[in-house]
């Protein structure tokens, strides 16, 4: 895509996908992403999805360079188990696995696992959890740590992780607690963005590493791009009802913020797929030039990582690359 930026895609969801075709769908998107020059591919985790580590195994075996970006939720496994999986993939495949550290999720999922930890305290827990994983993966003396949530004593990791395959850490969250946790860990803070114009002055002066999740539908002609977008995500009244119900059972800051826009945002920013529960991020829709200009404004605001929505076909990534090329042409050399 663009050498100065990190571009990830997103793995197809197993929810609603026939078991006989899901593995092929993952391999196809992984290969398209690898061929397009993407850094990696986000693999979701929640109570209703296939295990992300088994899906990551498919991604690694289907590609040459692509790094799975595995969503990691502390309630699912001990931090030692996460470090062991990262090191084992490195041993078996010589590949890096990046980690998207997730503090929350749907309230019903957390309650089903008997996790009643308040929102901001979940980020305190995530900070301890991630610190243990990072310390184990760096190697050196055995790790001893005593926190409010985790305690380990002289814990060592084998197999050791080669330093070149140390993961990039991301923290998912748009709240103040999420951003503070990312900053404390030296991780990239990932959020679901508002239009780029809303960010400009404040974000541009901040020291944090920033990433956003956004879908892109770009074509050489503005109206053609919108035709493709509306055909892909038609108006769906039932989806709007499902979205409203999902908001009620989520305590995620981003979910509520994006669900209550004051006014329809200006193009190329588009919220309809999100508001009708057809996807989980805003979209940028338009010509290569208009989408590229919006991407450049995000970069000017400090964004260095873009996590794209699931591509529908290989051409999707080709069109997206042209929008990024437009953005790159306007960046300082």
C-alpha positions in Angstrom: 0.0 0.0 0.0 2.0 3.0 1.3 5.5 2.3 2.9 5.1 5.0 5.6 1.7 3.6 6.7 0.6 0.3 8.2 -2.5 -1.0 6.4 -4.4 -4.1 7.8 -7.5 -5.8 6.5 -10.1 -7.7 8.5 -10.8 -11.4 8.5 -14.2 -12.6 7.5 -16.5 -13.4 10.4 -17.5 -17.0 11.0 -20.9 -15.9 12.2 -23.6 -16.9 9.6 -20.9 -18.5 7.3 -21.4 -22.1 6.3 -18.8 -24.3 7.9 -17.9 -25.8 4.5 -16.9 -22.5 3.1 -15.5 -20.5 6.0 -11.9 -21.8 5.8 -11.8 -20.9 2.0 -13.1 -17.4 2.7 -10.4 -16.8 5.3 -7.7 -18.1 2.9 -9.0 -16.0 0.0 -9.0 -12.7 2.0 -5.6 -13.5 3.5 -4.1 -14.1 0.1 -5.6 -10.9 -1.4 -4.3 -8.9 1.5 -0.9 -10.4 1.3 -0.7 -9.7 -2.5 -1.9 -6.1 -2.0 1.0 -5.5 0.4 -1.0 -5.2 3.6 0.9 -5.6 6.9 -1.6 -7.9 8.5 -5.2 -9.0 9.0 -7.4 -8.4 12.1 -9.0 -11.6 13.5 -11.9 -10.9 15.8 -12.7 -12.7 19.0 -16.0 -12.9 20.9 -18.4 -15.5 22.3 -20.1 -16.2 19.0 -17.0 -16.5 16.7 -14.5 -19.3 15.8 -11.4 -19.3 18.0 -9.1 -16.5 16.6 -5.9 -18.5 17.2 -7.1 -21.4 15.0 -8.2 -18.9 12.3 -4.8 -17.2 12.6 -3.2 -20.5 11.8 -5.1 -20.6 8.5 -3.9 -17.0 7.8 -0.3 -17.9 8.4 -0.3 -21.1 6.3 -2.1 -19.4 3.4 0.3 -16.4 3.0 4.0 -15.5 2.8 4.2 -12.3 4.9 0.8 -11.3 6.3 0.7 -11.1 10.1 -2.5 -12.1 11.9 -3.6 -9.4 14.3 -5.4 -11.5 16.9 -7.9 -9.9 19.2 -7.1 -10.9 22.7 -9.6 -10.6 25.6 -8.3 -11.3 29.1 -11.4 -13.3 30.2 -10.6 -16.0 27.6 -7.1 -17.1 28.6 -4.2 -16.4 31.0 -1.5 -14.1 29.6 1.0 -16.9 29.7 -1.1 -18.9 27.2 -1.1 -15.9 24.8 2.7 -15.5 25.0 3.1 -19.3 24.4 0.9 -19.1 21.3 2.8 -16.2 19.8 6.1 -18.0 20.5 4.8 -21.3 19.1 3.7 -19.7 15.8 7.1 -18.1 15.5 8.8 -21.5 16.1 6.6 -23.5 13.7 6.2 -21.0 10.9 8.8 -18.3 11.4 6.1 -15.7 11.4 5.0 -12.7 13.6 1.6 -12.5 15.3 0.4 -9.0 16.3 -2.0 -8.6 19.2 -5.1 -6.4 19.4 -5.8 -6.1 23.2 -9.5 -5.8 23.9 -10.8 -4.7 27.3 -14.6 -5.1 26.7 -17.2 -6.5 24.4 -20.9 -7.1 24.5 -22.2 -6.9 28.1 -24.1 -10.2 27.6 -20.9 -12.0 26.6 -19.1 -10.7 29.6 -21.9 -11.6 32.0 -22.1 -15.1 30.5 -18.4 -15.5 31.6 -19.2 -14.0 35.0 -17.1 -10.9 34.4 -18.6 -7.9 36.1 -15.5 -5.7 36.1 -16.4 -2.1 35.5 -15.4 -0.4 32.2 -12.3 1.5 33.4 -11.1 -1.2 35.7 -11.1 -3.6 32.7 -8.4 -1.3 31.2 -6.4 -1.5 34.4 -6.6 -5.3 34.1 -5.6 -5.1 30.4 -2.6 -3.1 31.3 -1.3 -5.8 33.7 -2.2 -8.5 31.3 -0.4 -7.0 28.4 2.7 -6.1 30.5 3.1 -9.8 31.4 2.7 -11.0 27.8 5.3 -8.4 26.6 7.8 -9.2 29.4 7.6 -13.0 28.6 8.1 -12.4 24.9 11.1 -10.1 25.4 12.9 -13.0 27.2 15.6 -12.4 29.8 15.1 -13.2 33.4 12.0 -15.0 34.5 9.1 -12.7 35.1 7.8 -11.8 38.5 4.9 -9.4 38.8 2.2 -8.7 41.5 -0.8 -6.7 40.5 -4.4 -6.2 41.3 -5.5 -8.8 38.8 -2.5 -11.1 38.0 0.5 -12.5 39.9 3.3 -14.5 38.4 6.5 -15.7 40.1 9.7 -16.5 38.2 7.7 -17.3 35.1 9.8 -18.2 32.0 8.6 -18.7 28.4 9.8 -21.5 26.2 10.2 -21.6 23.3 11.9 -18.2 23.3 10.6 -15.7 20.7 13.2 -14.3 18.2 13.4 -10.5 18.7 12.6 -9.9 15.1 9.2 -11.5 15.6 8.2 -9.5 18.6 4.5 -8.5 18.1 3.1 -5.0 17.6 0.6 -4.3 20.3 -2.7 -2.5 19.7 -5.3 -1.4 22.2 -8.8 -1.2 21.0 -10.8 1.6 22.6 -11.9 5.2 22.0 -12.4 6.1 25.7 -10.0 8.1 27.8 -9.2 4.9 29.8 -8.4 3.1 26.5 -6.1 5.8 25.2 -4.3 6.1 28.5 -3.7 2.3 28.5 -2.3 2.4 25.0 0.0 5.2 25.9 1.2 3.5 29.1 2.0 0.3 27.1 3.6 2.0 24.1 0.9 0.4 22.0 -1.1 1.8 19.0 -4.5 3.1 20.1 -7.2 2.0 17.7 -10.5 3.7 17.4 -13.5 4.0 15.1 -13.1 7.5 13.8 -15.3 10.5 13.3 -14.7 12.5 10.1 -11.1 13.5 9.8 -11.9 17.2 10.1 -13.0 16.6 13.7 -9.5 15.5 14.7 -7.1 17.9 13.2 -5.5 20.2 15.8 -5.6 18.2 18.9 -4.5 14.8 17.5 -1.7 16.3 15.4 0.2 17.5 18.5 -0.2 14.3 20.5 2.7 11.8 21.0 0.5 8.7 20.8 0.6 6.1 18.0 -2.9 6.2 16.5 -4.8 3.8 14.3 -8.4 3.7 13.0 -10.8 1.1 11.7 -12.6 2.2 8.5 -14.0 0.7 5.4 -13.2 2.1 1.9 -15.1 1.9 -1.3 -13.3 4.0 -3.9 -13.6 4.2 -7.7 -12.3 6.5 -10.4 -15.8 8.1 -10.6 -17.5 9.6 -7.5 -21.0 8.5 -8.4 -19.9 5.0 -9.4 -18.4 4.5 -6.0 -21.7 5.5 -4.3 -23.6 3.1 -6.6 -21.3 0.3 -5.5 -21.6 1.3 -1.9 -25.4 1.5 -1.9 -25.7 -1.9 -3.7 -23.3 -3.5 -1.2 -25.1 -2.0 1.9 -28.7 -1.3 1.0 -31.0 0.4 3.5 -32.1 -2.2 6.0 -34.8 -1.3 8.6 -34.4 -4.6 10.4 -30.7 -4.0 10.7 -31.3 -0.6 12.3 -33.5 -2.3 14.9 -30.8 -4.9 15.6 -28.2 -2.1 15.9 -30.3 -0.3 18.4 -30.6 -3.4 20.5 -26.8 -4.1 20.3 -26.1 -0.5 21.5 -28.2 -1.2 24.6 -26.1 -4.2 25.6 -22.7 -2.6 24.9 -20.8 -0.3 27.2 -18.2 0.5 24.5 -17.5 4.2 24.2 -17.2 4.1 20.4 -20.4 2.1 19.9 -22.5 4.8 21.7 -20.6 7.7 20.2 -21.0 6.6 16.6 -24.6 5.6 17.1 -25.7 9.2 18.0 -24.4 11.5 15.2 -25.8 15.0 15.5 -26.1 15.4 11.7 -25.4 13.4 8.6 -21.6 13.7 8.2 -20.2 15.2 5.0 -18.9 12.9 2.2 -16.9 10.8 1.8 -17.6 9.7 5.4 -20.6 7.3 5.5 -22.3 5.8 8.6 -25.2 3.8 7.1 -23.6 0.3 7.0 -22.7 0.7 10.7 -26.2 2.1 11.7 -27.9 -0.8 10.0 -25.7 -3.4 11.6 -24.2 -4.5 8.3 -20.6 -3.8 9.5 -18.8 -2.4 12.5 -17.0 0.7 11.3 -17.6 3.9 9.3 -16.9 3.9 5.6 -15.2 6.3 3.2 -16.9 6.4 -0.2 -16.0 8.3 -3.3 -13.5 8.9 -6.0 -9.8 8.0 -5.4 -9.2 11.7 -5.0 -11.9 12.4 -2.4 -11.2 9.3 -0.4 -7.4 9.9 -0.7 -7.8 13.5 0.6 -9.8 12.2 3.6 -7.1 9.6 4.3 -4.4 12.3 4.1 -6.3 14.4 6.6 -6.3 11.4 9.0 -2.5 11.1 8.5 -2.1 14.8 9.1 -4.0 14.2 12.4 -1.5 11.6 13.5 -2.9 8.3 12.2 -0.3 5.9 11.0 -2.3 2.6 11.0 -5.4 1.8 9.0 -7.4 -1.3 9.7 -9.8 -1.8 6.7 -13.1 -3.7 6.7 -13.4 -7.1 5.2 -12.7 -6.8 1.4 -15.4 -8.4 -0.8 -13.0 -9.3 -3.6 -9.4 -8.8 -4.7 -10.4 -5.7 -6.8 -11.6 -4.0 -3.6 -8.0 -3.8 -2.4 -6.8 -2.6 -5.8 -9.2 0.3 -5.7 -8.2 1.0 -2.1 -4.6 1.1 -3.0 -5.3 3.8 -5.6 -6.9 5.9 -2.9 -3.9 5.5 -0.6 -1.6 6.4 -3.5 -3.5 9.7 -3.9 -3.1 10.3 -0.2 0.6 9.5 -0.3 1.2 11.9 -3.2 0.1 14.8 -1.0 2.2 13.8 2.0 5.5 15.6 2.8 8.5 13.8 1.3 
